[in-house]
Amino acid sequence: MEFGCEKMRVLNQFDIYFVIIMVVQGIIVGFFDSKSMTSENRQDTALKAKVVGIGAIVIAIIAYIARWIFG
């Protein structure tokens, strides 16, 4: 598998600003929104919000590290 300029263009989009935005978004969804949903007695939706928020944070950090390694 060749890692040419064209193939790595997607990873170049994951700079530190993107990671900061995704971490802030993940914190809002994963913690604040899920807390408000729990208080509204919607535990299943709160759990999904936590998974999506934490997942967004993890994926953004992994993509940034991959950009640092391969870029």
Protein Blocks (a to p, Z undefined) as FASTA:
>chain_A
ZZdfklmmmmmmmcfklmmmmmmmmmmmmmmmmmmmmmnopaklmmmmmmmmmmmmmmmm
mmmmmmmmmZZ
